[in-house]
Amino acid sequence: MNFKIWWVLTIFYIVLFSSIATWLLVRPISGVTSAEVYQFRAFSLAIMGFFLTIASVSQVLIAFGLRDKARKSKTLE
């Protein structure tokens, strides 16, 4: 895996999470069912934020691993 693939994955995650957050925030609420209450919307955003944190940490760890791998390959040459 190189940095080009890493950037593609990072952009994919950004687009995915921002589109889901936008959908959660702009969908109409009629208040008829319990799933359409503002507290559940906030709870959904909190869950999505948790998964965004996991994805962000994994992306940072992958970036550090790729950087170290690139440094080691340059020193071996």
WOQUI-V95624 format. One record per backbone hydrogen bond with DSSP energy under -1.0 kcal/mol. CO is the residue of the C=O (numbers start at 1). NH is the residue of the N-H. E is the energy in kcal/mol with one decimal. If there is no record, write none. Layout:
CO NH E
CO NH E
//
This chain:
2 6 -1.9
3 7 -2.5
4 8 -2.1
5 9 -2.5
6 10 -2.4
7 11 -2.7
8 12 -2.3
9 13 -2.5
10 14 -2.3
11 15 -2.6
12 16 -2.8
13 17 -2.7
14 18 -2.3
15 19 -2.3
16 20 -2.1
17 21 -2.4
18 22 -2.3
19 23 -2.4
20 24 -2.5
21 25 -2.0
22 26 -2.1
23 27 -1.3
33 36 -1.3
34 37 -1.1
37 41 -1.6
38 42 -2.4
39 43 -2.3
40 44 -2.3
41 45 -2.1
42 46 -2.1
43 47 -2.3
44 48 -2.4
45 49 -2.3
46 50 -1.9
47 51 -2.0
48 52 -2.1
49 53 -2.1
50 54 -2.0
51 55 -2.5
52 56 -2.6
53 57 -2.5
54 58 -2.2
55 59 -2.2
56 60 -2.3
57 61 -2.4
58 62 -2.4
59 63 -2.3
60 64 -2.4
61 65 -2.2
62 66 -2.6
63 67 -2.4
64 68 -2.4
65 69 -2.2
66 70 -2.3
67 71 -2.1
68 72 -2.4
69 73 -2.1
70 74 -1.6
71 75 -1.8
72 76 -1.4
//
